[in-house]
Amino acid sequence: MVMSEKEKLNTAYHEAGHAIIGYLVPEHDPVYKVTIIPRGRALGVTMYLPEEDRYSMSRQRLESSISSLFGGRIAEEMINGMDGVTTGASNDIERATEIARNMVTKWGLSDRLGPLTYSEDDGEVFLGRSVTQHKQVSDDTAHAIDEEVRRIIDSNYERAKTLLEANVDKLHAMAKALVKYETIGDVQIKDIMEGREPQPPEDWDDTIDPAGSDGDGSATAESDVTGPIGGPASEH
């Protein structure tokens, strides 16, 4: 897959948004690699490395995951404005919504709905999908579930947005590094997050400059217009 320079820059901002939020929110697995080299249907990937085996998830960790999933979409919105937001965050939105819905309906992690399971037959779900099976919750309860899922999504979206706005300099720095190096690791991520110029990756050959960038690694095409993806940019 060959990306245009605009798409490459967009993907860099999208993945930088994921990485920065994942780095900043509590109880999140450490970010160990970010790449804008296409893999399958994904134009870029942000990778996290668990520090230990984990058999359960706290509410704080789940909400941090939701925040980081929205980091790419928010980066697009910040750089391009709402009219420039792409479809690239579709998988991120789906995953974030699933986590929030499970918190409310399966895991008893909603103060409003309490420690109960709200059954959903054969794929029956809330938030707009048709309910064709026998309903096991009342209309009032279904409405309360929708509202609680929305509250969890909105609060974590706003948290991620606040963090990215406070670290917009790091967003630009990480996107620039991704355009230059295409893949960065935990060393470069730490440099950027601590306000330093990122050192080149160990396997970087500075005699080869990725197509479409000038000598300082900044994109030559539409350099200040970004907002990733023309196809999915997913987080793994």
Secondary structure, 3 states (H helix, E strand, C coil): CCCCHHHHHHHHHHHHHHHHHHHHCCCCCCEEEEECCCECCECCEEEECCCCCCCCCCHHHHHHHHHHHCHHHHHHHHHHCHHHCCHHHHHHHHHHHHHHHHHHHCCCCCCCCCCCCCCCHHHCCCCCCCCCCCCCCCHHHHHHHHHHHHHHHHHHHHHHHHHHHHCHHHHHHHHHHHHHHCEEEHHHHHHHHCCCCCCCCCCCCCCCCCCCECCCCCECCCCCCCCCCCCCCEEC
